[in-house]
Amino acid sequence: MGLPAKCSSQRDYVVLAAQTPQKDCGAVRGCSLGDLDADWVTEHGRQVSRMLPGGLSVLGVFLITSPDLSKEAQNTLRKLVYAMEKLISMGRLWNLTEEDVSERVGLHICSKTKKAVCRTFDVRDPKSSARPADWKYQSGVSDSWPVLKCSVDLDLYFPLSETSSENLENSVKIGLQKWAKQMESSVCLINGKHSDSDAELLTGLRKNAKGHHPNFRVQIMLPMMSSALGEQRSSAAAEACGGSLTLAGVLQCRAYLHSHKLKARQAAEAIKRDIMNTLSSRTEMFFEDLLINEGDGGKGKMASQQPLPQRVFAPLPGTSLSLCDYMFPDEGAAEVGERFKEMLDFDIPEEQIDMTQEVITVNSEVVLEEKLADALQAQAVSPAIQKVAHRYVGVALAAGIAVLASAASLLYLND
């Protein structure tokens, strides 16, 4: 029962109330809320959060109950709000800042009177008291929200001490955390201009007609790893490694903004978080799929080259926004449509699902050798890996053609 929304310090905008799928067909209306499966509800919130582009997040939880369960509903909402935020935050590669809104919403709607009671909870403080909030219905709130789009080349290398599935996942998590620090420290250019400032993003732009998004092209320039980590000097260390893992490809990212007085640095933060979120979500899904298949006759063993899920987009009915999903190589538009229905509770025609943004998906490739030197040599001479390298160049060129306003944009800067 998630509420995908755009948060701000003044007000929150809810663009969708997504009903949690029933865990079984035998669910009985009017039963005690004590029978509610909190893990099922919070997992739904985590799945929904993966389907949101930058600038949107799961704002909270709503419950629709009979009048006699109103008091019990408020206690249940509080528990669900904190549990859901904890689960979602575990997958983030970034942390909330002091400027981020830390209040989440618990909304109770009476099934008989339709009265809505809205309260907020500060998720930074587990002991905080519920605060009343106004709940209003308004149409067309997202019609003219600006959208930032970015195409990011990816080529990340992770050394591995051993090649078990568990070690692969841990190594990737550690590597992504270091990469995320690079991303947070990166320089962001919006329409070719440096954006890490308090200047208003929309200054000088004409007011757009209703239903038209101002579009901004974003480029990301990454610092060297040592600079991002705040190291004064870099040092080399020898480590016994049994192989390596490389993530390579192109990420298509976007973020929606709503404030008329939005600062450029806030826009940069929104698109950077989408870049981090989409890569984190794909790697999580990849290892979840690997774990599920491990018990299926050994099918979970990782091949030397495997694609990560491809990001696809679809319009959110009644709005000017697009949400996303991730499609594995053996899936198509039908499976994506089913997930939109199950997770977000709306139907989307297959022809409206945009599967062209990432024609060739981000790849993971694993080199398994006894020594790191041998692994590096294998990377240099292996025809299979050379083929992937050529394919990667093709990905960058294809993305540059398909996304004319979002040229490939990953540059490395040195001091």
Secondary structure, 3 states (H helix, E strand, C coil): CEEEEECCCCCCEECCCECCCCCCCCCCCCCCHHHCCHHHHHHHHHHHHHCCCECCEEEEEEEEECHHHHHHHHHHHHHHHHHHHHHHHHCCCCCCCCCCCCEEEEEEEECCCCCEEEEEEECCCCCCCCEEECCCCCCCCCCCCCEEEEEEEEEEEEEECCCCHHHHHHHHHHHHHHHHHHHHCCEEEECCEECCCCCECCCCCCCCCCCCCCEEEEEEEEECHHHHCCCCCCCCCCCCCCEEEEEEEEEEEEEECCCCCCEHHHHHHHHHHHHHHHHHHHHHHHHHHHHHHHCCCCCCCCCCEEECCEEEEEECCCCCCEEEEEECCCCCHHHHHHHHHHHHCCCCCHHHCECCCCCCCCEEEEEECCCHHHHHHHHHHCHHHHHHHHHHHHHHHHHHHHCCCCCECEEEECC
